[in-house]
Amino acid sequence: MRVGIPALVFGLALGITSASAQSGDLNLPRSIQAGAAFSVQAGGSGKGTLYIVGPAQFIKQDVQLGGAIEVAAGALYNAGHYSVWVTSDSSTQSGSIDVTPVQKPSDLTFIAKPSRLPVALHNAITGSAYVFDSYGNLITKPMQVSFQLTNQGSAPETRNVETRNGAAWTQMDSAAREGKAQFVARVGDVSSIRIVGEVPGDPCNIKMSARPAGNKIQLVTEPVKDCSGNAISDGTIVTFTATYGAEKTTVDVPLKKGIASVEIPAHRGATISVASGVVLGNQIRWAQ
Amino acid sequence: MSNGGRLLAIALAGATVALVVIGTLWPNKAAAAFSSGEQFSTSAGTPEAAVRSLGEQIRANAYQRAYDSLANKGEFSEQQFHRDLTSGWPDLRTYATLSDFQVQPLHASDSEADVRLKMQWSTVVGPSPSSRDLHLVNNGGRWQVQWPITKEPVVPPQVIPVNYLRWDVINRSSADDWGAQDVEGPHVRIVDMHPVQRAEGLVLLGELLNEDVIPAYVSVTATLLSKDQKPIDTEGSFDNISHQLLPKQVTPFLIRFPNVTLSQVGSVRMQPFSQLISASADPVIEIQNEKLNPAPDASVTGQLTNQSGQIANVAHVLGTFYDQQGQVVWVGDQYVDHALLPGVPVAFNIHIPEDLARKVSSQRTVVATYSFGGAQ
């Protein structure tokens, strides 16, 4: 029978109080795997109560003394060190048992950061994997975790890392091409997938052209790309500035379909520049 | 009810009656203004008195009375006069009240006069000054204002196709496992920071760049540390920043530390904050005819033109002023109190402190807009 944590305090108090009256050692295994059935041999006769108290679980069970007390499979499943007492009106017997994680991985918690980053960065993607058994216990025994980063259109990059204290981690490079990379951590037949967005870097070589449009100038950039040739994301702000004498016209235009386009008033002799973020593009002098 | 309770009830009722009588017999200015209007100065014996009377009527929202007093009311309707002062579209002026005004004579003869009416409007984001140069005519000893009407621009009926990008955000669910992936927050970077000592205290100026590919809500907090690394004060940029940054957009920021001197400061800890938000790249605002005007009354002036179809109800213009070395020397701002209608230019004027105007060599202006009915 399993009871809640509040009963734990009561159980401990009862055990300690009873132990002070009379004590003896229980015969029970030193350790079991989480969820395994086991038996406790307690001396004496008559009825008694079994208490198993551990870090995240407490079991109380009415038992018959003088024989094997069976603890059913699945009853004790949280890994940790447990104290065991069997008490009756006249005696208290105690012992301890370690519950270890099941050695077969059942779940993998995979933290991949960042979920979005610029292309062509060295060791910028971090993956951390934590291996758990079917009861959610961290498996501390060393295990091989395979990390695989697959970028669109290129061969997967794989690292095999052994867990230490249940965790393994690695660092990967972001690809030169933009796209969604699949980052997989695998241990045994358990795997977890994360998607890492590899986005274009800063614009490179912004070039614009100008042409008359009535009494205005139409300014259009060439498709804006980063230094690896990736198209800069739509919505990125491109700033056009036209300076004429002591006056100036400025427009922040978001990229649309890879280019930025705007119409500004035409002023003879105006110097027109283009920039995005901290990157400057070309300049045009409007002579018409 | 006990005797004590009965006495308290009687005392409260008596006090209420007494206050109502006092308020009725001796109302304050605001109350008088909102009531019958009999307390308005109706003197029009001089041009200044006529303009003052008009100002009082506007302050009291007595637009019909103000309209009736005008000499040229046949040229426009009372509704147009009302809209001229309070806007036809929802904007800062719509919810503003005239808190004060000054009358400045410019020119006068026996039959005509020119008077400047300087108005200070109280808006939700602070004071908004405006002025009108009024021409007055003497009609049989009574001076009347010829109101220089600025008719509300009419945007022709049209369909403006807008297909700018919009970003929507779906965050991880609270029910997800602790290791579940979430959307990455935007990456922002302070690209410039510079302290300036002013009479009122220390001011931190700088610029913040959204170096990501997604929009960001941003703000900046700074902590001043003394020479022995103890915190002196922590302040934020509040509204001296454009809070929404689209990808690769740069905003200036200004953080004020009143009553702190630069000599007290050993170092500064800057904390840029960014959060992923849903946003639209629309509307696009063009800043036309920007001009640096030298002292006195140093300023940067220009016009904002909304190139999109969506009305921008409130526009916040931020100017970054640089010296010859390209270092930020000041950040100024102005809220434009009129809505930006598609294709209709609206003027702005950002004041530059006189003592800094000499140092300013170039400037950069950004506009943040807000549309009622949804943050943009």
Interface residues (C-beta under 8 A of the other chain):
Chain A: T109 F110 I111 A112 K113 P114 S115 R116 L117 Y130 S192 R194 I195 G197 V199 P200 D202 P203 S233 D234 G235 T236 I237 V238 A246 E247 K248 T249 T250 V251 D252 V253 P254 K256 V262 I264 P265 S276 G277 V278
Chain B: N163 Y164 L165 W167 D177 W178 G179 Q181 D182 V183 E184 V191 L209 E211 D212 V213 I214 P215 L246 P247 K248 Q249 V250 A281 V284 I285 E286 I287 Q288 N289 E290 K291 L292 G302 Q307 R364 T365 V366 V367
